[in-house]
Amino acid sequence: MPTGKAYEGEGITVYYDGKRCRHFAVADDNVEQPDAPTTIEVRADGPVMMRGDLTLAGPEGPVKETRAAVCGCGKTSNAPFCDGACGCSP
């Protein structure tokens, strides 16, 4: 179940969780399926983009995700996730 604030509309619920990403996530009965195989893209001067069946270790314990922008510079205040602290665009 997605976390964050839920905005309900006709036939759709949109979730916003600022800790997960800086954009809205749309959730309905079609759960996002992980990419297979898992892909990792290291961006120059930016985050490490990952897509797949992921388990990320963070300060609050493991988090299951299908995609993540992980900090590549170490300046984030939301480790392991990129929060754009260095001026990059996660």
PyMOL commands that set and color helices and strands:
alter all, ss='L'
color gray80, all
select strands_A, chain A and resi 5-9+12-16+25-27+39-42+48-58+61-70
alter strands_A, ss='S'
color yellow, strands_A
deselect
rebuild
show_as cartoon
